[in-house]
Amino acid sequence: MINSMNMPNNLVIYMSGLCNLRCDYCYAQKTIFKKAIKKKLLLGAVSKFLKSPAEGKKITFLGGEPFLHFNLIKAVLIFIRKEIKNDLPVYIFTNGLLINREISRFI
């Protein structure tokens, strides 16, 4: 029997190392991940995570700057809304500079 208490409950999604800033102290600019995660891989990982028996699930988007890939984030959030009916906390670590009306209305 699987004990849901021992299952990971936070899916951390690293979108890419790309960022709209060039901060000297930032680890992300030194990464080799210059391309965004593929949509098919991303949705597959989210689907598998949503089916896991873990309690207190949440999803975290990291970057670089995650909102450089807003269409991917949007696709994931739409997918989650279709798959589950209850609330699922989603965290996006951002510098906030790319948040415009479209993004703020959606999220």
Number of C-alpha atoms within 10 A of each C-alpha: 3 8 8 13 11 10 13 15 18 16 16 15 18 17 25 22 20 22 19 13 12 11 10 8 8 12 11 19 19 13 12 10 16 15 10 17 15 11 14 9 10 18 17 13 13 19 15 9 18 19 10 13 16 18 13 12 18 18 17 14 19 18 23 27 25 26 25 19 15 16 12 19 20 15 14 18 18 11 14 18 13 9 12 11 8 8 10 15 11 15 12 17 13 17 14 11 10 15 15 9 9 9 13 9 8 8 11
